[in-house]
Amino acid sequence: MKILITTTYWKKSDGGGIKTYLVDLVQELERVGLDVDVIFEHGEDADNYKITEEELKAPFPVKIMRAYLALNRLKPDAVHSHGGMYYYLIAGYFYKFFHKTTLVYTFHTEPSPDSQISPLRRFFLQSLLARCDCVTFVSKALKAKIEELWGLGFSRYTITYAGVKFQDVSPGSIENFLKAFKIDKNSIILLALGLTAMSYKAQGLKVLMRAVREVRRKYPDVILVATREGSYVPELKDFARREGLEDAVVFTGDVNNSYVPLAACDIYTHISLGEGLPISLLEAMSLGKPIIATPVGGIPEALEDGKDGLLVEPSPTKIAEKICYLLTNKDKAEELGKNAKKVAEERFTWEKAATRFLDLYNIRSR
């Protein structure tokens, strides 16, 4: 079976969780024997197909025509679009008229709270998505949010949770990470992965920084490590300076392997004001880390408060209380981490995720 994946972000791009989701999904689909091609806008991969800058600047009808010609050349059994690239979705719809091809679209990211779309765009999206064989969402909460903010309805949909890889991290890798960012090995490390690239995540990180300031009154060795070279890093660094937290927050930029800082941290803290279902959270669960997170997006679909992690409102004082609680109650922190790892092993594997998509790809052949 031949699958075509279309995506804005692919390997070696600043695609965050979407990139990780797709790279791992494609790897699993290929492992089970599917022939997968990827067409992408941003990233680098000599084995697949990058849309050139000239093609990106072309008028929308020209993009549709070129996409249709690409489909004719590749002849996929299923077209699976992710994160925009609606011109490929339109081309896929026309392609269905002449071939027994399945058309699937996946939503990954929660729109910003002030996100609005015009009636014309709403009509366009509703008409286009209604012609898909299935629309999928990475969490139930994401579907509800898109319906609420954009006024869309979905008759054929399903929830396709991400999977997570289970990796071991060597002590040497942890030691090198700490040295690279001048982090004292005796520090108490809180970690926030990838909260620097979107407004509602950056605002959550600011709340977390204020919580760290309160925690340091009792635990002066606490530091916060924040990864990813997102567009909000300059603003966040300036915020840390103004809050007197220069020595308490370490901005690492992009890291090659997120599991290394995860292995190094004492508590994983995902304080965001909006989410789909963050893969970084699932990665923390897979390593058995105690987790403190805001109950936004799909996070409560993965974590049960008090059993697999701690859910907390985005209040610096409330977050600080949860952090201090786990630092004081080591046994509880360990219990939460063990439970979270078990949930990840049972519910969030790429094998399960690939099986769900394989069922969708076969819809039209049933």
C-alpha positions in Angstrom: 0.0 0.0 0.0 1.4 3.4 -1.0 0.8 6.4 1.3 1.4 10.1 0.5 2.0 12.3 3.6 1.8 16.1 3.0 3.1 18.4 5.7 4.3 21.9 6.3 7.1 20.7 8.6 9.4 17.7 8.1 12.9 16.6 9.1 15.4 19.3 10.1 12.7 22.0 10.4 11.5 24.1 13.3 8.3 22.0 13.4 8.2 21.1 17.1 5.7 18.4 18.0 4.2 18.2 14.5 7.5 17.3 13.0 8.2 14.7 15.7 4.7 13.2 15.3 5.2 12.7 11.6 8.7 11.5 11.5 7.9 8.8 14.1 4.6 7.9 12.4 6.2 7.5 9.0 9.0 5.4 10.6 6.4 3.1 12.1 4.3 2.9 8.9 7.4 1.9 7.0 8.3 -0.7 9.6 4.9 -2.5 9.1 5.5 -2.6 5.4 3.8 0.5 3.9 5.4 2.5 1.1 5.4 6.1 2.3 6.3 9.3 0.3 6.4 12.7 2.0 5.9 16.0 0.4 6.9 18.9 2.6 7.3 22.7 2.6 10.0 23.2 5.4 12.9 21.0 6.3 15.5 18.8 4.5 15.3 15.2 3.3 16.9 14.0 0.1 14.8 10.9 0.1 11.5 12.8 -0.2 10.0 15.8 -1.9 10.5 19.4 -0.9 8.4 22.1 -2.4 10.6 24.8 -3.7 10.5 28.5 -2.8 9.3 29.2 -6.3 6.5 26.7 -6.0 5.5 28.2 -2.6 5.1 31.6 -4.1 3.0 30.4 -7.0 -0.7 31.4 -7.2 -3.1 29.1 -5.4 -4.6 27.6 -8.5 -1.1 26.8 -9.9 -0.3 25.1 -6.6 -3.4 22.9 -6.9 -2.4 22.0 -10.5 1.1 21.1 -9.5 -0.1 19.1 -6.6 -2.5 17.1 -8.8 0.4 16.4 -11.2 2.5 15.1 -8.3 -0.4 12.8 -7.2 -0.6 11.5 -10.8 3.1 10.8 -10.7 3.2 9.1 -7.3 -0.1 7.3 -7.6 -0.8 6.9 -3.8 -3.5 4.7 -2.4 -4.1 7.2 0.4 -3.4 10.9 0.7 -2.9 12.1 4.3 -2.5 15.9 4.8 -1.2 17.6 8.0 -1.1 21.2 9.2 -2.3 23.3 6.3 -1.3 22.6 2.7 -4.9 22.8 1.6 -3.9 22.9 -2.0 -2.9 19.3 -1.7 -6.2 18.5 0.0 -8.0 20.0 -2.9 -5.9 18.2 -5.4 -6.5 15.0 -3.4 -10.2 15.5 -3.7 -10.1 15.8 -7.5 -7.7 12.8 -7.6 -10.4 10.7 -5.8 -12.7 11.0 -8.8 -10.4 8.9 -11.0 -8.7 6.6 -8.4 -9.8 4.6 -5.4 -7.8 6.8 -3.1 -8.5 7.6 0.6 -8.3 11.2 1.7 -7.4 12.0 5.4 -6.7 15.3 7.1 -5.2 15.6 10.6 -5.4 18.7 12.9 -2.5 19.0 15.3 -2.5 22.5 16.9 -5.0 24.4 18.9 -5.9 27.8 17.4 -5.1 30.8 19.5 -8.0 32.0 21.7 -8.5 35.1 19.6 -8.4 33.1 16.3 -11.2 34.0 14.0 -12.0 33.0 10.4 -14.2 34.7 7.9 -17.5 33.2 6.8 -16.0 32.6 3.4 -13.0 30.7 4.7 -15.3 28.8 7.1 -17.5 27.7 4.1 -14.3 26.8 2.2 -12.9 24.7 5.0 -16.2 23.0 5.9 -16.7 22.1 2.2 -13.2 20.8 1.8 -13.0 18.8 5.0 -16.5 17.3 4.4 -15.0 15.7 1.3 -12.4 13.8 3.3 -12.9 10.2 4.1 -11.9 11.0 7.6 -10.7 14.0 9.6 -8.6 13.2 12.7 -7.5 15.2 15.8 -4.6 14.5 18.2 -7.0 14.9 21.1 -10.7 15.2 21.9 -10.2 18.6 23.3 -8.6 19.8 20.0 -11.7 18.8 18.1 -14.0 20.7 20.6 -11.8 23.8 20.4 -11.8 23.9 16.6 -15.5 23.5 16.5 -15.9 26.3 19.1 -13.5 28.8 17.6 -14.0 28.1 13.9 -17.6 27.0 13.8 -16.8 23.8 11.9 -18.7 20.5 12.1 -17.3 17.0 11.5 -19.4 14.0 10.6 -16.6 11.6 9.8 -13.8 12.0 12.4 -11.7 10.1 14.8 -9.1 10.8 17.5 -5.6 9.7 16.6 -3.3 10.1 19.7 0.4 10.3 19.1 2.7 7.6 20.1 6.0 7.9 21.9 9.4 6.3 21.6 10.9 4.6 24.6 14.6 5.5 24.9 17.4 5.0 27.4 19.7 7.8 28.0 23.3 7.2 29.0 24.8 8.9 32.1 27.5 10.4 29.8 24.9 12.2 27.7 23.3 13.7 30.8 26.7 14.8 32.0 27.6 16.4 28.7 24.2 18.2 28.6 24.8 19.7 32.1 28.3 20.8 31.2 27.2 22.3 27.9 24.7 24.6 29.6 26.8 25.1 32.8 24.2 23.5 35.0 25.4 22.4 38.4 24.8 18.6 38.8 23.5 19.3 42.3 20.8 21.6 41.1 17.1 20.7 41.3 16.1 20.8 37.6 12.6 21.7 36.4 12.2 21.2 32.6 9.8 22.8 30.1 10.1 21.5 26.5 9.2 23.5 23.5 7.2 26.4 25.2 9.0 29.2 23.3 7.4 29.1 19.8 3.7 29.9 20.3 2.0 32.7 22.2 -0.2 30.7 24.5 2.7 28.4 25.4 5.1 31.4 26.0 2.5 33.0 28.3 2.4 29.7 30.2 6.2 29.7 30.5 6.1 33.2 32.0 3.6 31.9 34.7 6.0 29.0 35.4 9.0 31.4 35.8 7.1 33.4 38.4 6.4 30.1 40.2 10.1 29.2 40.1 10.8 32.5 41.8 8.5 31.5 44.7 9.9 28.0 44.9 13.5 29.3 45.2 12.6 30.9 48.5 12.4 27.4 49.9 14.7 25.6 47.5 17.3 28.0 46.3 19.0 25.4 44.1 16.0 25.0 41.8 16.5 26.0 38.2 14.2 25.9 35.2 15.5 24.6 31.8 13.5 25.8 28.8 14.2 24.3 25.4 13.6 25.3 21.7 14.8 28.3 19.8 11.2 29.6 19.3 10.3 33.1 18.2 9.4 34.1 21.7 12.8 33.4 23.2 14.0 37.1 23.2 10.8 38.2 24.9 11.1 35.4 27.4 14.7 36.1 28.2 13.8 39.8 28.7 11.0 38.7 31.0 13.4 36.5 33.1 15.7 39.5 33.5 12.9 41.8 34.6 11.8 39.2 37.1 15.3 38.8 38.5 15.6 35.2 37.3 18.7 35.4 35.1 20.4 32.7 37.2 17.3 30.6 37.6 16.3 30.0 34.0 18.5 28.3 31.3 17.4 28.7 27.7 19.0 25.9 25.7 17.6 26.7 22.2 17.0 23.6 20.1 18.3 20.3 21.4 19.2 17.3 19.3 17.5 14.7 21.6 14.8 15.9 24.0 15.2 12.7 26.0 18.5 13.9 27.4 17.2 17.0 29.3 14.2 14.9 30.3 16.5 12.3 31.8 18.4 15.1 33.6 15.4 16.8 35.1 13.8 16.1 38.5 10.3 17.3 37.5 8.8 17.9 34.1 6.6 21.1 34.1 4.3 21.7 31.2 2.6 25.0 31.9 0.8 26.1 28.8 -2.4 28.0 28.1 -3.4 25.8 25.1 -2.5 22.5 23.6 -3.4 19.7 21.2 -1.7 16.8 23.0 2.0 17.6 23.5 4.4 14.9 22.5 6.9 16.3 25.0 4.4 15.3 27.8 4.2 11.8 26.4 8.0 11.6 26.3 8.2 12.7 30.0 5.7 10.0 30.8 7.7 7.3 28.9 10.7 8.1 31.1 8.7 7.9 34.3 9.1 11.5 35.3 6.8 13.2 37.8 4.8 15.8 35.9 3.1 19.0 36.7 0.9 20.4 33.9 -2.0 22.7 33.2 -5.3 20.9 32.4 -5.5 22.3 28.9 -6.1 20.7 25.5 -5.6 17.0 25.5 -3.4 16.9 28.6 -6.2 15.6 30.9 -6.8 12.8 28.3 -3.3 11.5 29.1 -2.9 12.4 32.8 -5.2 11.7 35.7 -4.7 14.3 38.4 -3.1 12.8 41.5 -2.5 9.4 39.8 -0.3 9.9 36.8 0.7 13.5 37.4 -0.5 16.7 39.0 -2.8 19.1 37.1 -2.8 22.7 38.2 -4.4 26.0 37.2 -1.9 28.5 35.6 -1.3 30.4 38.9 2.3 31.0 40.0 1.4 30.3 43.7 -0.5 27.1 42.9 2.2 25.8 40.6 4.9 26.6 43.3 2.9 24.7 45.8 2.8 21.6 43.6 6.5 21.8 42.9 7.3 22.1 46.6 5.0 19.2 47.3 6.8 16.9 45.0 10.2 18.0 46.2 9.1 17.3 49.8 7.3 14.1 49.0 9.8 12.0 47.0 7.8 8.8 47.3 4.7 10.5 45.8 6.8 11.9 43.0 8.2 8.4 42.2 4.7 6.9 42.3 3.3 9.5 39.9 6.3 8.8 37.5 5.8 5.1 37.6 2.1 5.4 36.9 2.7 7.8 34.0 5.2 5.4 32.4 2.7 2.6 32.6 0.0 4.7 30.9 2.5 5.6 28.1 3.4 1.9 27.6 -0.3 0.9 27.5 -1.9 3.7 25.5 0.6 5.8 23.7 2.8 3.7 21.4 3.5 4.3 17.7 2.4 0.7 17.0 -1.1 1.6 18.2 -1.1 5.0 16.4 0.0 3.4 13.1 -2.7 0.7 13.4 -5.4 3.4 13.7 -4.1 5.1 10.6 -3.8 1.9 8.7 -7.5 1.3 9.4 -8.3 4.7 8.0 -6.2 4.3 4.9 -8.2 1.2 4.1 -11.6 2.8 4.4 -12.4 3.0 0.7 -11.3 -0.6 0.1 -13.8 -2.1 2.5 
